[in-house]
């Protein structure tokens, strides 16, 4: 539960938040993207949970949420970890990864992880990267965080960056070597992170934003039951099936 002093701190942070200049929407054609943001380097797990529950996300010390006029297509998604059960397709992903080694490790920079991120960004999204932005967005955190590494024959092919709140685990980002796409690494990482959240006694697993008809985000609705955040009513709505 958010203490009075924590709530007061959040009110001040949100009161000092700013609106970023509009940019071309990365998700929908012919639209602009506007976000509200603030920068802070130290939040408690309870403060972070409150922000997640209100639709906020973060990279490093940068907290943000969409604030596009008359557009509510970026929908926050969270899985109910206690109720989640694997589907037949999820079990097939596990079988494909029988030789995959998964390791939890502290969050820190490494050349090996950066090369995976660099290759993932270039091939999947045609985006250039820098070590500085990578380190700021993923290796620094205003809240407790950790990494999950995925290897075959000691070769790293995927890295999950995960934040911890009082009630949840939040997926910051998952980067993988596209040469290993046949192993469905994105689905595998979500399954593993959901089970990790459940093992840690966390109620929710946050998957970030879902945008309908965006192919790269379709996987986010494959983990049932889940909840979608209703921006207009400021509440979470439970779903059991893909929408």
C-alpha positions in Angstrom: 0.0 0.0 0.0 1.3 3.5 -0.9 2.2 5.4 2.2 1.1 9.0 2.6 4.7 10.4 2.1 5.1 8.2 -1.0 1.8 9.5 -2.5 2.9 13.1 -1.8 6.2 12.4 -3.6 4.3 11.0 -6.6 2.0 14.0 -6.7 5.0 16.3 -6.8 6.7 14.3 -9.6 3.6 14.1 -11.7 2.9 17.8 -11.0 6.4 18.6 -12.4 6.1 16.2 -15.4 6.3 17.7 -18.9 4.9 17.1 -22.4 7.4 16.0 -25.0 7.3 17.6 -28.5 5.1 15.6 -30.9 6.9 13.1 -33.1 5.8 10.6 -35.9 4.0 7.7 -34.2 6.2 4.6 -34.2 3.1 2.4 -34.1 0.4 3.8 -36.4 0.8 5.4 -39.8 -0.3 9.1 -40.3 -0.5 9.8 -36.6 1.7 11.8 -34.2 2.9 10.5 -30.8 2.9 12.7 -27.7 4.0 11.6 -24.3 4.1 13.0 -20.8 7.3 12.4 -18.9 9.5 13.0 -15.9 13.0 12.0 -14.9 13.8 10.6 -11.5 16.5 8.2 -10.2 15.1 6.8 -7.0 11.6 5.3 -6.4 10.4 2.8 -3.9 8.8 -0.4 -5.1 5.4 0.9 -3.9 5.8 4.2 -5.7 6.7 2.3 -8.9 3.7 0.0 -8.6 1.4 3.0 -8.3 2.8 4.4 -11.5 2.5 1.1 -13.3 -1.1 0.8 -12.2 -1.8 4.2 -13.8 -0.3 3.2 -17.2 3.2 4.6 -16.8 6.3 2.9 -18.2 10.0 3.6 -17.8 13.5 3.3 -19.4 16.3 3.9 -17.0 15.4 7.1 -15.1 12.9 8.2 -17.8 9.2 7.7 -16.9 6.5 8.2 -19.6 3.0 7.6 -20.7 1.2 8.4 -24.0 -0.9 11.6 -24.0 -2.0 11.8 -27.6 -5.1 13.9 -28.3 -8.1 11.8 -29.1 -6.1 8.6 -29.4 -6.0 5.8 -26.8 -4.5 3.0 -28.9 -1.4 2.4 -26.7 -3.1 0.1 -24.1 -1.2 -1.1 -21.0 -1.3 -4.9 -20.6 -0.7 -6.9 -17.4 -1.0 -10.6 -16.8 -2.7 -12.0 -13.7 0.1 -14.4 -12.6 -1.8 -16.5 -10.1 -4.4 -17.4 -12.7 -2.2 -17.8 -15.7 -1.9 -21.3 -17.2 0.1 -22.4 -20.2 -1.6 -23.1 -23.5 -0.7 -25.9 -25.9 1.3 -23.5 -28.0 3.3 -22.3 -25.0 4.2 -25.9 -24.1 5.4 -26.3 -27.7 7.7 -23.3 -27.2 9.1 -25.0 -24.1 9.8 -28.2 -26.0 11.7 -26.2 -28.7 13.9 -24.7 -25.9 14.8 -27.9 -24.1 18.5 -27.1 -24.6 18.2 -23.4 -23.6 19.9 -22.3 -20.4 18.2 -19.5 -18.5 20.1 -17.5 -15.9 19.1 -14.6 -13.6 21.8 -12.1 -13.2 22.3 -8.5 -11.8 21.6 -5.7 -14.2 24.9 -4.3 -15.7 26.4 -3.4 -19.1 28.3 -5.9 -21.1 29.5 -5.9 -24.7 27.9 -9.3 -25.3 24.4 -8.0 -24.3 24.9 -4.8 -26.3 25.8 -6.7 -29.5 22.5 -8.7 -29.1 20.5 -5.5 -28.7 22.3 -3.8 -31.6 21.6 -6.7 -34.0 18.0 -7.0 -32.8 17.4 -3.3 -33.3 19.0 -3.3 -36.8 17.3 -6.4 -38.2 13.9 -6.3 -36.5 13.3 -2.5 -36.6 15.9 -1.0 -38.9 17.1 1.2 -36.0 20.6 2.4 -35.2 21.8 2.2 -31.6 24.6 3.6 -29.4 26.2 2.1 -26.3 25.3 5.3 -24.4 21.6 5.1 -25.1 21.6 1.3 -24.4 23.3 1.8 -21.1 21.0 4.6 -20.0 17.8 2.9 -21.0 18.5 -0.7 -19.9 21.5 -0.8 -17.5 20.4 2.0 -15.2 17.2 1.9 -13.2 15.3 4.1 -10.7 13.9 0.9 -9.2 15.2 -2.6 -8.4 15.9 -4.6 -11.5 17.6 -7.7 -12.9 18.3 -9.5 -16.1 17.4 -12.9 -17.5 19.8 -14.4 -20.1 19.0 -17.1 -22.6 21.9 -19.3 -23.9 22.4 -22.3 -26.1 25.9 -24.0 -25.8 26.9 -20.9 -23.8 26.1 -18.6 -26.7 23.9 -15.7 -25.6 20.8 -15.2 -27.9 18.4 -13.3 -25.7 18.3 -10.9 -22.7 15.3 -9.8 -20.7 15.4 -6.5 -18.8 13.0 -6.6 -15.8 12.0 -4.1 -13.2 10.5 -5.0 -9.7 7.6 -3.3 -8.0 5.9 -4.2 -4.7 3.2 -6.2 -6.5 4.7 -6.9 -9.9 7.4 -7.6 -12.4 7.6 -5.3 -15.3 9.2 -6.2 -18.6 11.3 -3.3 -19.7 12.5 -4.9 -22.9 13.5 -8.2 -24.5 16.3 -8.2 -27.1 17.2 -11.4 -29.0 19.4 -12.5 -31.9 17.0 -12.8 -34.9 19.0 -15.9 -36.0 17.2 -17.7 -33.2 13.7 -16.6 -34.1 12.8 -20.3 -34.7 12.9 -20.8 -30.9 10.2 -18.1 -30.4 12.4 -16.3 -27.8 9.9 -13.5 -27.2 7.1 -15.9 -26.2 9.6 -18.0 -24.2 10.8 -14.9 -22.2 7.3 -13.9 -21.3 6.4 -17.3 -20.1 9.6 -17.5 -18.0 9.0 -14.0 -16.6 5.4 -14.8 -15.7 6.5 -17.9 -13.8 9.2 -15.9 -12.1 6.7 -13.2 -11.0 4.4 -15.9 -9.6 7.3 -17.6 -7.8 8.2 -14.2 -6.2 4.6 -13.8 -5.0 3.9 -10.9 -7.5 0.3 -10.4 -8.6 1.0 -8.9 -12.0 3.4 -9.1 -14.9 3.4 -5.9 -17.0 4.0 -6.3 -20.7 4.0 -2.7 -21.7 1.7 -1.3 -24.3 -0.4 -3.1 -26.8 -1.5 -1.5 -30.1 -4.2 -3.2 -32.1 -3.1 -4.4 -35.6 0.6 -3.9 -34.7 2.1 -7.2 -35.7 5.1 -7.0 -33.3 2.7 -6.6 -30.3 0.2 -9.4 -31.0 2.1 -11.8 -28.7 1.1 -9.7 -25.7 -2.4 -11.0 -25.7 -1.4 -14.6 -25.8 -1.1 -14.9 -22.0 -4.5 -15.3 -20.3 -6.1 -14.0 -18.2 -4.8 -10.5 -18.7 -6.1 -7.0 -18.0 -6.1 -4.0 -20.3 -6.1 -0.4 -18.9 -9.0 1.8 -19.9 -7.6 5.3 -20.3 -11.0 7.0 -20.4 -12.3 5.4 -17.2 -8.9 5.0 -15.4 -9.4 1.3 -14.6 -8.2 -2.2 -15.5 -10.5 -4.5 -17.3 -10.1 -8.3 -17.2 -9.9 -10.3 -20.4 -9.7 -14.0 -21.0 -9.3 -14.2 -24.8 -7.5 -12.3 -27.5 -9.2 -9.2 -28.7 
